[in-house]
Amino acid sequence: MPHWSRVLAGLTTFLLLSATPLAAIAQEGDGESAIEPEALAVIDAMAKKLTEATTFAYKTETSYDVVQDSGLKVEFGGSRHSTIQRPDHFRLDSQRRAGSAGIMVFDGKELSAFVPEHKAYATTEFEGDMQEAIDYLVSELRVKAPLAELVSPDVATAIRKDLTRALHLGPAIVAGHDTHHLLLSNDYADFQMWIDEGDEPVMRRIVITYREERGEPQFRAQFVEWDFSPDTKGLFDFEPPEDAERVLFYIPGPEDALDEEDAS
């Protein structure tokens, strides 16, 4: 029988997975000449749309590498549905490739996570806005959050922070969408972004390469749907089933790094 708190921790990590936030992504820079105005203009257009949106949702298909002791890379992943309501509500619904599912909800006063398959949930009081809740998850519960900058109160500043490189690589077609292909860097990792052209400059795909990590693992997310008027009635109300068991949030240690359950 699994340890429910560890199962829940695995779900929590999966919901907000990454080795580092977007602001820490990089490769070696070569000075101001590596910052192209065309790339920044695309970032700013996307940032403006997301920052001005009061409520929005997006669905992603994600995958990430777990580097084994042998150096072999094993890919895990799944799908996620994220719903954001500024300034202090969010909900993340996940489905792993292996089949298990779960949710995480923040309502401005409480963080909750639930694994229906095991009827286990954890909840902790936390009063603050969405950014403060994410910072708490990352710093205190050691949850990973690769796309946290997309829900920042200032998306442009969050993405631009510490950039050493911002290149516009030209147009590209992703899943039938005409996009701008960007390469951004700082001193830790590289990430590529594909952002839709036109009046709806939303992210269509992102690939992060952690160049300073052993084996240079990647995180990948394909944005399959965006919705800027989602129905949120009752969406942020969390009431566990009567037969669900309450457990504590589990804080993983280094020994959990190669465990698929805790790395997803």
N, C-alpha and C positions, 0 to 999 in steps of 0.2 A: 504494500500500500504506500503511495507516495506521501511525502511530507507536504501537507497542504500549503504551508507558508512558503515552501520552496517552489511549489507549482505556481502559486500566485505571484511570486517574485519573477519567475520566468515569464509569465504573461505580462507583468508590468514592464519588464525590460523590453519585451517584444513590441509593446505599444509605443515606446518612445526610444527605439534602438539607435545607437550610434556609438562610435568611440570618442566623439567630440562634437560640439555644436558647429554649425556652419561658420561662425565667426573665427574658428580656429583652423580652417582648412587652408592648405598651402602647397607650394613648391618653392624652390629657391627663386627669389626675385632678382631683377636686374635694374632696380631703380625706378624713377618716375616714368621712364620711357615705356615701361610695361603696362601702364594704366591707360587704356584707350577710352576716349570720351564716348565712342559709339557703344562700348560695352556698358559703361556706367549709365548711359541714357536708357538702355533696355532694362537694367536693374531698377532704375528709378521709376520707370513706367509701371513695372510690376508692383513695386513697393507702394506706389500711390494707390493703386487699385485695392490692394490688400489692407493697407492701413486705413483707408476710408470706409471699408466694408464693416458694418456693424455685426452682421451675421453671415457666415459662409460655411460651406462644407466641401470636402473633396474625398475622392476614393483613390487609393493607391495600391499597386501591386509592388511589393518590396522584396528584395533579396540582399543577402550579405554573406561575406566569407568568414568562416571560422578556421583559423590556421592551426593545424595540429602540430604536435611535437616533431613529427617527421618532416614538416614543411608542407604537407599536403593541404590544399584548401578545400573545404567542404562548404557547399552553399546551402543555406537555409532561407526561409522566407515565408510569405503569406500575403494576405490582403488586409487593408485597413480602411475604415471609414471614419473620418475626423470631422466633427462639427464644432464650430467656434462661435461663441456669442460674446462679443466684447462688452465690458472689460474683464469679466470674472467667471465665465462659464465655458466648459468644454466637455466633450464626450468623445472617446475613442473606442470603436468596435473593431475587434481583430478576429482573424481566422487564419490559423497556421496551416501550412501545407500538410502537416501530419494529421490535421483534423480538429484539434482543440480550438476553442473559441473563448472570448472573454471581452469584458468592457472595463473602462476606467471613466469615472465621472468626477468633475469638479463643479461645485455650485456656488463658489464664493465663500463657503464656510466649512466645507468638508471635502476631502478626497476619498474616493471609494473605488475599489477594484473587485471584480467578481468573475469566477470561473464556473459557468453553469455545469459543465461536465462533472466537476467534483463537488459542486454545491458548497464552495468555499469562497469567502469574501473577507476583505480587510478594509478598514476605514479609519481615518485619522482626522481630527479637527485641524483645520487650517483656514484662517480668515485672511483674505487678501485678493489681489487681482490675479489674472491669469499668468502674467510674467512671474510674479512672486511665487505662485504655485509651482510653475515649472522649475524655477530656481531651487525651490525646496526639494522637489523630486530628484534633481540632479545632485545637489550638494549634500542633502541629508539621507535620502533613500538610495542614492547612487544609481538612479535610473538614467539611461542614455537617451538623448533627445536630438536626433540629427536635423530635424526640420523645425526646430523651435523658433528660428528667426522669422519664419513665415507668419507666426502669430504674435510677433513682437509689436508693442505699441508704436514702434518706429522701425519698420522693416528695412528701409534704406540704410539707416545708420548701423543696424545690426549686421547686415550683410557686408557693408563697406569696411567695417572695423578691421584694422590691421592688414588690409589687402596689400600685397606686393605685386600682384599681377591681375589684370582684368582685360582679356582679349576677346574681340568679336571675331569668331572664326568663319562667319558667313551664314547663309541661309541653309536650312535643313528641313526635311519632311519627317515628322514623327507621328506615327499612327494616323496619317492622313492630314495632319495639321502643319501649316507653314510656320516654321519657328526660327528664332535667332539662336545660333549655337555659340555659347560663351565658355571660356576657360578662365576660372578664377583661382587665385592662390594666396597663401600667406606662408609663414615659415614652418608649417606643420604638415600640410597635405595639399592635394589638388582636388578641385571639383569642377565638373562640367555641368552646365545647365542649358536646357532647351526651353525657351520661353516663346509663347505664341506671338506671332505678328498681329498687327491690327489693333482694334479697339478693346480687345479682351486679352491683355498681356499676362496670362497666367502661366505658371510653370507646367511644362508637359513631361519633363523627365529630368532626373539628376543622377549623376554618378560621382561618388566620392572615393578618392584613393588616398588611403592613409600611409603616406610615404615613409613616415618615421616608425611605423609599427612593423613588427616582424612579419615578413611575407607580403607586405604592402596589400592588406586586404581592402576590399571595396564594399561600399553600401550603394545600392541602386533602388530607385523608386520611379515607377511609371505612373503618372497621374492620369487616370482613365476617365475621371468625371469631376467637374466643378459645378457647384450650385450656390448662387449668391442670394437665394431666397428660400432656404430650406424650412420645412415645418419643424419647429422646435417644441411644440406643445408637449409638456410632460417628459421631454427627452433628458432633462438634467435632474429629474427626480429619481433618487436611488432608494429602493426598498428591497432588501434581500428576501428571498423566500423564507418562510417560517422554518423549513427544515435545513436551511443553509448553516454551515458552521463558520463562526467568526474566527479568524486567525490574525496574527500580527504580520505586518509587512516584513519580509525577510531581506536583510542587507547582505548581498553575496560577497564572498571573499575571493582572493586570487585563485583558490582551488576550484572555483566554479567556472573559470574562464573557458574551458573546453567542453563544458557540459551543454549539449544542444538545448536542453530544456531551460537552462538559465541564461543561455546566450541568445535566445530568441524572444 
